[in-house]
Amino acid sequence: MNTKVLTPRESWQLLGIGRTKFYQLLAEGKIRYFKNGRRFLIPESAIDEFIEEQTAMALDGRKQYGE
């Protein structure tokens, strides 16, 4: 298994969002993470899952409005 973990900074930069929004998403459980001591670590797969979920929600929204 070759799972890469990201720091919060790497994650929010990859997503193109700000620090506050990123930590809000973590608190809401929308992005998986784990802690190693005091450090938050985010599996790369958690970022991929979040992007897929957001894309699916956007596509569903378009279908509702007939686009």
mmCIF file as Biopython writes it, N, C-alpha, C and O atoms, coordinates in Angstrom:
data_model
#
loop_
_atom_site.group_PDB
_atom_site.id
_atom_site.type_symbol
_atom_site.label_atom_id
_atom_site.label_alt_id
_atom_site.label_comp_id
_atom_site.label_asym_id
_atom_site.label_entity_id
_atom_site.label_seq_id
_atom_site.pdbx_PDB_ins_code
_atom_site.Cartn_x
_atom_site.Cartn_y
_atom_site.Cartn_z
_atom_site.occupancy
_atom_site.B_iso_or_equiv
_atom_site.auth_seq_id
_atom_site.auth_asym_id
_atom_site.pdbx_PDB_model_num
ATOM 1   N N  . MET A ? 1  ? 0.847   -1.172 0.000   1.0 0.0 1  A 1 
ATOM 2   C CA . MET A ? 1  ? 0.000   0.000  0.000   1.0 0.0 1  A 1 
ATOM 3   C C  . MET A ? 1  ? 0.897   1.242  0.000   1.0 0.0 1  A 1 
ATOM 4   O O  . MET A ? 1  ? 1.784   1.378  0.843   1.0 0.0 1  A 1 
ATOM 5   N N  . ASN A ? 2  ? 0.661   2.122  -0.935  1.0 0.0 2  A 1 
ATOM 6   C CA . ASN A ? 2  ? 1.487   3.316  -1.070  1.0 0.0 2  A 1 
ATOM 7   C C  . ASN A ? 2  ? 0.614   4.552  -0.904  1.0 0.0 2  A 1 
ATOM 8   O O  . ASN A ? 2  ? 0.344   5.267  -1.869  1.0 0.0 2  A 1 
ATOM 9   N N  . THR A ? 3  ? 0.177   4.794  0.323   1.0 0.0 3  A 1 
ATOM 10  C CA . THR A ? 3  ? -0.700  5.924  0.594   1.0 0.0 3  A 1 
ATOM 11  C C  . THR A ? 3  ? 0.132   7.129  0.972   1.0 0.0 3  A 1 
ATOM 12  O O  . THR A ? 3  ? 0.980   7.066  1.862   1.0 0.0 3  A 1 
ATOM 13  N N  . LYS A ? 4  ? -0.119  8.213  0.290   1.0 0.0 4  A 1 
ATOM 14  C CA . LYS A ? 4  ? 0.576   9.449  0.593   1.0 0.0 4  A 1 
ATOM 15  C C  . LYS A ? 4  ? -0.306  10.278 1.516   1.0 0.0 4  A 1 
ATOM 16  O O  . LYS A ? 4  ? -1.520  10.358 1.326   1.0 0.0 4  A 1 
ATOM 17  N N  . VAL A ? 5  ? 0.308   10.887 2.504   1.0 0.0 5  A 1 
ATOM 18  C CA . VAL A ? 5  ? -0.426  11.790 3.376   1.0 0.0 5  A 1 
ATOM 19  C C  . VAL A ? 5  ? 0.050   13.212 3.134   1.0 0.0 5  A 1 
ATOM 20  O O  . VAL A ? 5  ? 1.209   13.457 2.799   1.0 0.0 5  A 1 
ATOM 21  N N  . LEU A ? 6  ? -0.872  14.129 3.313   1.0 0.0 6  A 1 
ATOM 22  C CA . LEU A ? 6  ? -0.597  15.534 3.078   1.0 0.0 6  A 1 
ATOM 23  C C  . LEU A ? 6  ? -0.737  16.317 4.367   1.0 0.0 6  A 1 
ATOM 24  O O  . LEU A ? 6  ? -1.479  15.926 5.267   1.0 0.0 6  A 1 
ATOM 25  N N  . THR A ? 7  ? -0.026  17.414 4.448   1.0 0.0 7  A 1 
ATOM 26  C CA . THR A ? 7  ? -0.224  18.339 5.561   1.0 0.0 7  A 1 
ATOM 27  C C  . THR A ? 7  ? -1.466  19.174 5.257   1.0 0.0 7  A 1 
ATOM 28  O O  . THR A ? 7  ? -1.912  19.223 4.111   1.0 0.0 7  A 1 
ATOM 29  N N  . PRO A ? 8  ? -2.024  19.826 6.268   1.0 0.0 8  A 1 
ATOM 30  C CA . PRO A ? 8  ? -3.158  20.700 5.986   1.0 0.0 8  A 1 
ATOM 31  C C  . PRO A ? 8  ? -2.827  21.753 4.926   1.0 0.0 8  A 1 
ATOM 32  O O  . PRO A ? 8  ? -3.636  21.991 4.029   1.0 0.0 8  A 1 
ATOM 33  N N  . ARG A ? 9  ? -1.663  22.381 5.013   1.0 0.0 9  A 1 
ATOM 34  C CA . ARG A ? 9  ? -1.283  23.412 4.045   1.0 0.0 9  A 1 
ATOM 35  C C  . ARG A ? 9  ? -1.253  22.848 2.623   1.0 0.0 9  A 1 
ATOM 36  O O  . ARG A ? 9  ? -1.772  23.468 1.695   1.0 0.0 9  A 1 
ATOM 37  N N  . GLU A ? 10 ? -0.645  21.675 2.455   1.0 0.0 10 A 1 
ATOM 38  C CA . GLU A ? 10 ? -0.609  21.050 1.127   1.0 0.0 10 A 1 
ATOM 39  C C  . GLU A ? 10 ? -2.024  20.765 0.632   1.0 0.0 10 A 1 
ATOM 40  O O  . GLU A ? 10 ? -2.328  20.930 -0.549  1.0 0.0 10 A 1 
ATOM 41  N N  . SER A ? 11 ? -2.881  20.336 1.551   1.0 0.0 11 A 1 
ATOM 42  C CA . SER A ? 11 ? -4.254  19.987 1.187   1.0 0.0 11 A 1 
ATOM 43  C C  . SER A ? 11 ? -5.053  21.201 0.751   1.0 0.0 11 A 1 
ATOM 44  O O  . SER A ? 11 ? -5.707  21.165 -0.291  1.0 0.0 11 A 1 
ATOM 45  N N  . TRP A ? 12 ? -5.011  22.288 1.538   1.0 0.0 12 A 1 
ATOM 46  C CA . TRP A ? 12 ? -5.817  23.445 1.162   1.0 0.0 12 A 1 
ATOM 47  C C  . TRP A ? 12 ? -5.274  24.123 -0.076  1.0 0.0 12 A 1 
ATOM 48  O O  . TRP A ? 12 ? -6.038  24.713 -0.839  1.0 0.0 12 A 1 
ATOM 49  N N  . GLN A ? 13 ? -3.960  24.051 -0.295  1.0 0.0 13 A 1 
ATOM 50  C CA . GLN A ? 13 ? -3.400  24.603 -1.530  1.0 0.0 13 A 1 
ATOM 51  C C  . GLN A ? 13 ? -3.816  23.755 -2.734  1.0 0.0 13 A 1 
ATOM 52  O O  . GLN A ? 13 ? -4.129  24.291 -3.797  1.0 0.0 13 A 1 
ATOM 53  N N  . LEU A ? 14 ? -3.816  22.450 -2.566  1.0 0.0 14 A 1 
ATOM 54  C CA . LEU A ? 14 ? -4.236  21.553 -3.636  1.0 0.0 14 A 1 
ATOM 55  C C  . LEU A ? 14 ? -5.694  21.803 -4.015  1.0 0.0 14 A 1 
ATOM 56  O O  . LEU A ? 14 ? -6.045  21.771 -5.195  1.0 0.0 14 A 1 
ATOM 57  N N  . LEU A ? 15 ? -6.535  22.049 -3.026  1.0 0.0 15 A 1 
ATOM 58  C CA . LEU A ? 15 ? -7.950  22.307 -3.268  1.0 0.0 15 A 1 
ATOM 59  C C  . LEU A ? 15 ? -8.223  23.738 -3.726  1.0 0.0 15 A 1 
ATOM 60  O O  . LEU A ? 15 ? -9.287  24.023 -4.276  1.0 0.0 15 A 1 
ATOM 61  N N  . GLY A ? 16 ? -7.277  24.624 -3.505  1.0 0.0 16 A 1 
ATOM 62  C CA . GLY A ? 16 ? -7.471  26.014 -3.890  1.0 0.0 16 A 1 
ATOM 63  C C  . GLY A ? 16 ? -8.417  26.768 -2.975  1.0 0.0 16 A 1 
ATOM 64  O O  . GLY A ? 16 ? -9.129  27.675 -3.406  1.0 0.0 16 A 1 
ATOM 65  N N  . ILE A ? 17 ? -8.417  26.379 -1.692  1.0 0.0 17 A 1 
ATOM 66  C CA . ILE A ? 17 ? -9.276  27.056 -0.706  1.0 0.0 17 A 1 
ATOM 67  C C  . ILE A ? 17 ? -8.398  27.617 0.406   1.0 0.0 17 A 1 
ATOM 68  O O  . ILE A ? 17 ? -7.204  27.329 0.476   1.0 0.0 17 A 1 
ATOM 69  N N  . GLY A ? 18 ? -8.995  28.406 1.255   1.0 0.0 18 A 1 
ATOM 70  C CA . GLY A ? 18 ? -8.258  29.010 2.355   1.0 0.0 18 A 1 
ATOM 71  C C  . GLY A ? 18 ? -8.171  28.113 3.581   1.0 0.0 18 A 1 
ATOM 72  O O  . GLY A ? 18 ? -8.850  27.092 3.689   1.0 0.0 18 A 1 
ATOM 73  N N  . ARG A ? 19 ? -7.318  28.530 4.488   1.0 0.0 19 A 1 
ATOM 74  C CA . ARG A ? 19 ? -7.069  27.784 5.721   1.0 0.0 19 A 1 
ATOM 75  C C  . ARG A ? 19 ? -8.345  27.621 6.547   1.0 0.0 19 A 1 
ATOM 76  O O  . ARG A ? 19 ? -8.665  26.516 6.985   1.0 0.0 19 A 1 
ATOM 77  N N  . THR A ? 20 ? -9.064  28.707 6.758   1.0 0.0 20 A 1 
ATOM 78  C CA . THR A ? 20 ? -10.267 28.662 7.586   1.0 0.0 20 A 1 
ATOM 79  C C  . THR A ? 20 ? -11.302 27.714 7.001   1.0 0.0 20 A 1 
ATOM 80  O O  . THR A ? 20 ? -11.867 26.895 7.726   1.0 0.0 20 A 1 
ATOM 81  N N  . LYS A ? 21 ? -11.557 27.809 5.713   1.0 0.0 21 A 1 
ATOM 82  C CA . LYS A ? 21 ? -12.526 26.932 5.051   1.0 0.0 21 A 1 
ATOM 83  C C  . LYS A ? 21 ? -12.080 25.479 5.160   1.0 0.0 21 A 1 
ATOM 84  O O  . LYS A ? 21 ? -12.905 24.594 5.387   1.0 0.0 21 A 1 
ATOM 85  N N  . PHE A ? 22 ? -10.792 25.226 5.002   1.0 0.0 22 A 1 
ATOM 86  C CA . PHE A ? 22 ? -10.278 23.867 5.084   1.0 0.0 22 A 1 
ATOM 87  C C  . PHE A ? 22 ? -10.544 23.264 6.462   1.0 0.0 22 A 1 
ATOM 88  O O  . PHE A ? 22 ? -11.043 22.143 6.567   1.0 0.0 22 A 1 
ATOM 89  N N  . TYR A ? 23 ? -10.211 24.009 7.517   1.0 0.0 23 A 1 
ATOM 90  C CA . TYR A ? 23 ? -10.442 23.482 8.860   1.0 0.0 23 A 1 
ATOM 91  C C  . TYR A ? 23 ? -11.927 23.336 9.168   1.0 0.0 23 A 1 
ATOM 92  O O  . TYR A ? 23 ? -12.315 22.471 9.953   1.0 0.0 23 A 1 
ATOM 93  N N  . GLN A ? 24 ? -12.748 24.164 8.565   1.0 0.0 24 A 1 
ATOM 94  C CA . GLN A ? 24 ? -14.202 24.030 8.708   1.0 0.0 24 A 1 
ATOM 95  C C  . GLN A ? 24 ? -14.648 22.698 8.093   1.0 0.0 24 A 1 
ATOM 96  O O  . GLN A ? 24 ? -15.462 21.986 8.681   1.0 0.0 24 A 1 
ATOM 97  N N  . LEU A ? 25 ? -14.123 22.364 6.924   1.0 0.0 25 A 1 
ATOM 98  C CA . LEU A ? 25 ? -14.468 21.095 6.267   1.0 0.0 25 A 1 
ATOM 99  C C  . LEU A ? 25 ? -14.021 19.900 7.106   1.0 0.0 25 A 1 
ATOM 100 O O  . LEU A ? 25 ? -14.723 18.891 7.177   1.0 0.0 25 A 1 
ATOM 101 N N  . LEU A ? 26 ? -12.855 20.014 7.741   1.0 0.0 26 A 1 
ATOM 102 C CA . LEU A ? 26 ? -12.396 18.939 8.629   1.0 0.0 26 A 1 
ATOM 103 C C  . LEU A ? 26 ? -13.350 18.783 9.805   1.0 0.0 26 A 1 
ATOM 104 O O  . LEU A ? 26 ? -13.745 17.670 10.152  1.0 0.0 26 A 1 
ATOM 105 N N  . ALA A ? 27 ? -13.719 19.907 10.416  1.0 0.0 27 A 1 
ATOM 106 C CA . ALA A ? 27 ? -14.608 19.873 11.587  1.0 0.0 27 A 1 
ATOM 107 C C  . ALA A ? 27 ? -15.978 19.304 11.240  1.0 0.0 27 A 1 
ATOM 108 O O  . ALA A ? 27 ? -16.605 18.644 12.069  1.0 0.0 27 A 1 
ATOM 109 N N  . GLU A ? 28 ? -16.448 19.556 10.016  1.0 0.0 28 A 1 
ATOM 110 C CA . GLU A ? 28 ? -17.744 19.047 9.573   1.0 0.0 28 A 1 
ATOM 111 C C  . GLU A ? 28 ? -17.674 17.590 9.129   1.0 0.0 28 A 1 
ATOM 112 O O  . GLU A ? 28 ? -18.701 16.992 8.806   1.0 0.0 28 A 1 
ATOM 113 N N  . GLY A ? 29 ? -16.477 17.015 9.111   1.0 0.0 29 A 1 
ATOM 114 C CA . GLY A ? 29 ? -16.313 15.623 8.701   1.0 0.0 29 A 1 
ATOM 115 C C  . GLY A ? 29 ? -16.383 15.415 7.205   1.0 0.0 29 A 1 
ATOM 116 O O  . GLY A ? 29 ? -16.592 14.291 6.749   1.0 0.0 29 A 1 
ATOM 117 N N  . LYS A ? 30 ? -16.213 16.470 6.433   1.0 0.0 30 A 1 
ATOM 118 C CA . LYS A ? 30 ? -16.300 16.354 4.976   1.0 0.0 30 A 1 
ATOM 119 C C  . LYS A ? 30 ? -14.993 15.906 4.347   1.0 0.0 30 A 1 
ATOM 120 O O  . LYS A ? 30 ? -14.969 15.452 3.203   1.0 0.0 30 A 1 
ATOM 121 N N  . ILE A ? 31 ? -13.901 16.035 5.103   1.0 0.0 31 A 1 
ATOM 122 C CA . ILE A ? 31 ? -12.605 15.532 4.657   1.0 0.0 31 A 1 
ATOM 123 C C  . ILE A ? 31 ? -12.034 14.689 5.790   1.0 0.0 31 A 1 
ATOM 124 O O  . ILE A ? 31 ? -11.920 15.139 6.930   1.0 0.0 31 A 1 
ATOM 125 N N  . ARG A ? 32 ? -11.681 13.456 5.445   1.0 0.0 32 A 1 
ATOM 126 C CA . ARG A ? 32 ? -11.099 12.544 6.440   1.0 0.0 32 A 1 
ATOM 127 C C  . ARG A ? 32 ? -9.685  12.994 6.805   1.0 0.0 32 A 1 
ATOM 128 O O  . ARG A ? 32 ? -8.955  13.537 5.976   1.0 0.0 32 A 1 
ATOM 129 N N  . TYR A ? 33 ? -9.316  12.754 8.065   1.0 0.0 33 A 1 
ATOM 130 C CA . TYR A ? 33 ? -7.962  13.050 8.526   1.0 0.0 33 A 1 
ATOM 131 C C  . TYR A ? 33 ? -7.659  12.170 9.724   1.0 0.0 33 A 1 
ATOM 132 O O  . TYR A ? 33 ? -8.547  11.520 10.275  1.0 0.0 33 A 1 
ATOM 133 N N  . PHE A ? 34 ? -6.411  12.159 10.112  1.0 0.0 34 A 1 
ATOM 134 C CA . PHE A ? 34 ? -6.025  11.540 11.372  1.0 0.0 34 A 1 
ATOM 135 C C  . PHE A ? 34 ? -4.949  12.414 11.998  1.0 0.0 34 A 1 
ATOM 136 O O  . PHE A ? 34 ? -4.361  13.274 11.343  1.0 0.0 34 A 1 
ATOM 137 N N  . LYS A ? 35 ? -4.710  12.177 13.266  1.0 0.0 35 A 1 
ATOM 138 C CA . LYS A ? 35 ? -3.708  12.960 13.961  1.0 0.0 35 A 1 
ATOM 139 C C  . LYS A ? 35 ? -2.551  12.068 14.357  1.0 0.0 35 A 1 
ATOM 140 O O  . LYS A ? 35 ? -2.739  10.924 14.770  1.0 0.0 35 A 1 
ATOM 141 N N  . ASN A ? 36 ? -1.370  12.602 14.227  1.0 0.0 36 A 1 
ATOM 142 C CA . ASN A ? 36 ? -0.159  11.950 14.704  1.0 0.0 36 A 1 
ATOM 143 C C  . ASN A ? 36 ? 0.439   12.923 15.710  1.0 0.0 36 A 1 
ATOM 144 O O  . ASN A ? 36 ? 1.124   13.877 15.340  1.0 0.0 36 A 1 
ATOM 145 N N  . GLY A ? 37 ? 0.171   12.669 16.977  1.0 0.0 37 A 1 
ATOM 146 C CA . GLY A ? 37 ? 0.540   13.651 17.994  1.0 0.0 37 A 1 
ATOM 147 C C  . GLY A ? 37 ? -0.359  14.861 17.826  1.0 0.0 37 A 1 
ATOM 148 O O  . GLY A ? 37 ? -1.583  14.745 17.890  1.0 0.0 37 A 1 
ATOM 149 N N  . ARG A ? 38 ? 0.241   16.014 17.612  1.0 0.0 38 A 1 
ATOM 150 C CA . ARG A ? 38 ? -0.541  17.237 17.413  1.0 0.0 38 A 1 
ATOM 151 C C  . ARG A ? 38 ? -0.751  17.558 15.939  1.0 0.0 38 A 1 
ATOM 152 O O  . ARG A ? 38 ? -1.484  18.489 15.603  1.0 0.0 38 A 1 
ATOM 153 N N  . ARG A ? 39 ? -0.115  16.795 15.062  1.0 0.0 39 A 1 
ATOM 154 C CA . ARG A ? 39 ? -0.196  17.071 13.628  1.0 0.0 39 A 1 
ATOM 155 C C  . ARG A ? 39 ? -1.430  16.451 12.994  1.0 0.0 39 A 1 
ATOM 156 O O  . ARG A ? 39 ? -1.752  15.288 13.240  1.0 0.0 39 A 1 
ATOM 157 N N  . PHE A ? 40 ? -2.113  17.237 12.179  1.0 0.0 40 A 1 
ATOM 158 C CA . PHE A ? 40 ? -3.199  16.729 11.350  1.0 0.0 40 A 1 
ATOM 159 C C  . PHE A ? 40 ? -2.580  16.208 10.068  1.0 0.0 40 A 1 
ATOM 160 O O  . PHE A ? 40 ? -1.752  16.883 9.457   1.0 0.0 40 A 1 
ATOM 161 N N  . LEU A ? 41 ? -2.974  15.013 9.657   1.0 0.0 41 A 1 
ATOM 162 C CA . LEU A ? 41 ? -2.503  14.438 8.397   1.0 0.0 41 A 1 
ATOM 163 C C  . LEU A ? 41 ? -3.719  14.001 7.591   1.0 0.0 41 A 1 
ATOM 164 O O  . LEU A ? 41 ? -4.659  13.410 8.123   1.0 0.0 41 A 1 
ATOM 165 N N  . ILE A ? 42 ? -3.681  14.299 6.315   1.0 0.0 42 A 1 
ATOM 166 C CA . ILE A ? 42 ? -4.813  14.019 5.446   1.0 0.0 42 A 1 
ATOM 167 C C  . ILE A ? 42 ? -4.365  13.047 4.362   1.0 0.0 42 A 1 
ATOM 168 O O  . ILE A ? 42 ? -3.456  13.355 3.591   1.0 0.0 42 A 1 
ATOM 169 N N  . PRO A ? 43 ? -4.997  11.870 4.295   1.0 0.0 43 A 1 
ATOM 170 C CA . PRO A ? 43 ? -4.653  10.941 3.214   1.0 0.0 43 A 1 
ATOM 171 C C  . PRO A ? 43 ? -5.003  11.572 1.865   1.0 0.0 43 A 1 
ATOM 172 O O  . PRO A ? 43 ? -6.041  12.218 1.717   1.0 0.0 43 A 1 
ATOM 173 N N  . GLU A ? 44 ? -4.131  11.376 0.901   1.0 0.0 44 A 1 
ATOM 174 C CA . GLU A ? 44 ? -4.384  11.896 -0.445  1.0 0.0 44 A 1 
ATOM 175 C C  . GLU A ? 44 ? -5.723  11.390 -0.979  1.0 0.0 44 A 1 
ATOM 176 O O  . GLU A ? 44 ? -6.422  12.100 -1.702  1.0 0.0 44 A 1 
ATOM 177 N N  . SER A ? 45 ? -6.070  10.161 -0.615  1.0 0.0 45 A 1 
ATOM 178 C CA . SER A ? 45 ? -7.339  9.587  -1.067  1.0 0.0 45 A 1 
ATOM 179 C C  . SER A ? 45 ? -8.534  10.365 -0.508  1.0 0.0 45 A 1 
ATOM 180 O O  . SER A ? 45 ? -9.586  10.413 -1.145  1.0 0.0 45 A 1 
ATOM 181 N N  . ALA A ? 46 ? -8.385  10.974 0.672   1.0 0.0 46 A 1 
ATOM 182 C CA . ALA A ? 46 ? -9.478  11.767 1.256   1.0 0.0 46 A 1 
ATOM 183 C C  . ALA A ? 46 ? -9.740  13.016 0.415   1.0 0.0 46 A 1 
ATOM 184 O O  . ALA A ? 46 ? -10.886 13.443 0.274   1.0 0.0 46 A 1 
ATOM 185 N N  . ILE A ? 47 ? -8.682  13.596 -0.141  1.0 0.0 47 A 1 
ATOM 186 C CA . ILE A ? 47 ? -8.832  14.761 -1.014  1.0 0.0 47 A 1 
ATOM 187 C C  . ILE A ? 47 ? -9.529  14.339 -2.306  1.0 0.0 47 A 1 
ATOM 188 O O  . ILE A ? 47 ? -10.429 15.025 -2.790  1.0 0.0 47 A 1 
ATOM 189 N N  . ASP A ? 48 ? -9.104  13.206 -2.856  1.0 0.0 48 A 1 
ATOM 190 C CA . ASP A ? 48 ? -9.740  12.685 -4.077  1.0 0.0 48 A 1 
ATOM 191 C C  . ASP A ? 48 ? -11.226 12.432 -3.849  1.0 0.0 48 A 1 
ATOM 192 O O  . ASP A ? 48 ? -12.052 12.786 -4.690  1.0 0.0 48 A 1 
ATOM 193 N N  . GLU A ? 49 ? -11.574 11.817 -2.709  1.0 0.0 49 A 1 
ATOM 194 C CA . GLU A ? 49 ? -12.976 11.536 -2.388  1.0 0.0 49 A 1 
ATOM 195 C C  . GLU A ? 49 ? -13.782 12.830 -2.271  1.0 0.0 49 A 1 
ATOM 196 O O  . GLU A ? 49 ? -14.904 12.918 -2.770  1.0 0.0 49 A 1 
ATOM 197 N N  . PHE A ? 50 ? -13.205 13.825 -1.612  1.0 0.0 50 A 1 
ATOM 198 C CA . PHE A ? 50 ? -13.894 15.107 -1.446  1.0 0.0 50 A 1 
ATOM 199 C C  . PHE A ? 50 ? -14.172 15.744 -2.811  1.0 0.0 50 A 1 
ATOM 200 O O  . PHE A ? 50 ? -15.273 16.239 -3.053  1.0 0.0 50 A 1 
ATOM 201 N N  . ILE A ? 51 ? -13.191 15.730 -3.689  1.0 0.0 51 A 1 
ATOM 202 C CA . ILE A ? 51 ? -13.364 16.306 -5.024  1.0 0.0 51 A 1 
ATOM 203 C C  . ILE A ? 51 ? -14.446 15.550 -5.794  1.0 0.0 51 A 1 
ATOM 204 O O  . ILE A ? 51 ? -15.280 16.168 -6.456  1.0 0.0 51 A 1 
ATOM 205 N N  . GLU A ? 52 ? -14.437 14.225 -5.713  1.0 0.0 52 A 1 
ATOM 206 C CA . GLU A ? 52 ? -15.457 13.423 -6.396  1.0 0.0 52 A 1 
ATOM 207 C C  . GLU A ? 52 ? -16.853 13.737 -5.860  1.0 0.0 52 A 1 
ATOM 208 O O  . GLU A ? 52 ? -17.800 13.870 -6.635  1.0 0.0 52 A 1 
ATOM 209 N N  . GLU A ? 53 ? -16.983 13.856 -4.539  1.0 0.0 53 A 1 
ATOM 210 C CA . GLU A ? 53 ? -18.292 14.165 -3.934  1.0 0.0 53 A 1 
ATOM 211 C C  . GLU A ? 53 ? -18.780 15.539 -4.375  1.0 0.0 53 A 1 
ATOM 212 O O  . GLU A ? 53 ? -19.954 15.706 -4.706  1.0 0.0 53 A 1 
ATOM 213 N N  . GLN A ? 54 ? -17.890 16.515 -4.381  1.0 0.0 54 A 1 
ATOM 214 C CA . GLN A ? 54 ? -18.272 17.874 -4.775  1.0 0.0 54 A 1 
ATOM 215 C C  . GLN A ? 54 ? -18.669 17.920 -6.251  1.0 0.0 54 A 1 
ATOM 216 O O  . GLN A ? 54 ? -19.613 18.619 -6.620  1.0 0.0 54 A 1 
ATOM 217 N N  . THR A ? 55 ? -17.954 17.182 -7.087  1.0 0.0 55 A 1 
ATOM 218 C CA . THR A ? 55 ? -18.270 17.120 -8.510  1.0 0.0 55 A 1 
ATOM 219 C C  . THR A ? 55 ? -19.630 16.478 -8.726  1.0 0.0 55 A 1 
ATOM 220 O O  . THR A ? 55 ? -20.428 16.965 -9.527  1.0 0.0 55 A 1 
ATOM 221 N N  . ALA A ? 56 ? -19.899 15.382 -8.014  1.0 0.0 56 A 1 
ATOM 222 C CA . ALA A ? 56 ? -21.187 14.700 -8.133  1.0 0.0 56 A 1 
ATOM 223 C C  . ALA A ? 56 ? -22.324 15.611 -7.686  1.0 0.0 56 A 1 
ATOM 224 O O  . ALA A ? 56 ? -23.378 15.640 -8.320  1.0 0.0 56 A 1 
ATOM 225 N N  . MET A ? 57 ? -22.121 16.349 -6.607  1.0 0.0 57 A 1 
ATOM 226 C CA . MET A ? 57 ? -23.153 17.263 -6.124  1.0 0.0 57 A 1 
ATOM 227 C C  . MET A ? 57 ? -23.413 18.374 -7.142  1.0 0.0 57 A 1 
ATOM 228 O O  . MET A ? 57 ? -24.558 18.774 -7.352  1.0 0.0 57 A 1 
ATOM 229 N N  . ALA A ? 58 ? -22.362 18.861 -7.763  1.0 0.0 58 A 1 
ATOM 230 C CA . ALA A ? 58 ? -22.523 19.914 -8.772  1.0 0.0 58 A 1 
ATOM 231 C C  . ALA A ? 58 ? -23.291 19.386 -9.980  1.0 0.0 58 A 1 
ATOM 232 O O  . ALA A ? 58 ? -24.153 20.075 -10.525 1.0 0.0 58 A 1 
ATOM 233 N N  . LEU A ? 59 ? -22.975 18.165 -10.392 1.0 0.0 59 A 1 
ATOM 234 C CA . LEU A ? 59 ? -23.682 17.566 -11.538 1.0 0.0 59 A 1 
ATOM 235 C C  . LEU A ? 59 ? -25.132 17.305 -11.201 1.0 0.0 59 A 1 
ATOM 236 O O  . LEU A ? 59 ? -26.004 17.511 -12.046 1.0 0.0 59 A 1 
ATOM 237 N N  . ASP A ? 60 ? -25.419 16.853 -9.981  1.0 0.0 60 A 1 
ATOM 238 C CA . ASP A ? 60 ? -26.796 16.622 -9.548  1.0 0.0 60 A 1 
ATOM 239 C C  . ASP A ? 60 ? -27.570 17.932 -9.540  1.0 0.0 60 A 1 
ATOM 240 O O  . ASP A ? 60 ? -28.737 17.967 -9.930  1.0 0.0 60 A 1 
ATOM 241 N N  . GLY A ? 61 ? -26.936 18.996 -9.102  1.0 0.0 61 A 1 
ATOM 242 C CA . GLY A ? 61 ? -27.573 20.306 -9.082  1.0 0.0 61 A 1 
ATOM 243 C C  . GLY A ? 61 ? -27.933 20.770 -10.468 1.0 0.0 61 A 1 
ATOM 244 O O  . GLY A ? 61 ? -28.990 21.372 -10.660 1.0 0.0 61 A 1 
ATOM 245 N N  . ARG A ? 62 ? -27.095 20.511 -11.428 1.0 0.0 62 A 1 
ATOM 246 C CA . ARG A ? 62 ? -27.373 20.889 -12.815 1.0 0.0 62 A 1 
ATOM 247 C C  . ARG A ? 62 ? -28.559 20.116 -13.364 1.0 0.0 62 A 1 
ATOM 248 O O  . ARG A ? 62 ? -29.386 20.656 -14.098 1.0 0.0 62 A 1 
ATOM 249 N N  . LYS A ? 63 ? -28.628 18.846 -12.999 1.0 0.0 63 A 1 
ATOM 250 C CA . LYS A ? 63 ? -29.738 18.003 -13.476 1.0 0.0 63 A 1 
ATOM 251 C C  . LYS A ? 63 ? -31.061 18.517 -12.921 1.0 0.0 63 A 1 
ATOM 252 O O  . LYS A ? 63 ? -32.078 18.484 -13.615 1.0 0.0 63 A 1 
ATOM 253 N N  . GLN A ? 64 ? -31.059 18.991 -11.680 1.0 0.0 64 A 1 
ATOM 254 C CA . GLN A ? 64 ? -32.286 19.501 -11.063 1.0 0.0 64 A 1 
ATOM 255 C C  . GLN A ? 64 ? -32.804 20.740 -11.789 1.0 0.0 64 A 1 
ATOM 256 O O  . GLN A ? 64 ? -34.011 20.971 -11.855 1.0 0.0 64 A 1 
ATOM 257 N N  . TYR A ? 65 ? -31.897 21.518 -12.321 1.0 0.0 65 A 1 
ATOM 258 C CA . TYR A ? 65 ? -32.280 22.762 -12.985 1.0 0.0 65 A 1 
ATOM 259 C C  . TYR A ? 65 ? -32.341 22.629 -14.500 1.0 0.0 65 A 1 
ATOM 260 O O  . TYR A ? 65 ? -32.454 23.627 -15.210 1.0 0.0 65 A 1 
ATOM 261 N N  . GLY A ? 66 ? -32.267 21.394 -14.995 1.0 0.0 66 A 1 
ATOM 262 C CA . GLY A ? 66 ? -32.450 21.129 -16.417 1.0 0.0 66 A 1 
ATOM 263 C C  . GLY A ? 66 ? -31.292 21.563 -17.304 1.0 0.0 66 A 1 
ATOM 264 O O  . GLY A ? 66 ? -31.482 21.798 -18.497 1.0 0.0 66 A 1 
ATOM 265 N N  . GLU A ? 67 ? -30.108 21.672 -16.741 1.0 0.0 67 A 1 
ATOM 266 C CA . GLU A ? 67 ? -28.959 22.050 -17.566 1.0 0.0 67 A 1 
ATOM 267 C C  . GLU A ? 67 ? -28.329 20.831 -18.183 1.0 0.0 67 A 1 
ATOM 268 O O  . GLU A ? 67 ? -27.345 20.948 -18.913 1.0 0.0 67 A 1 
#
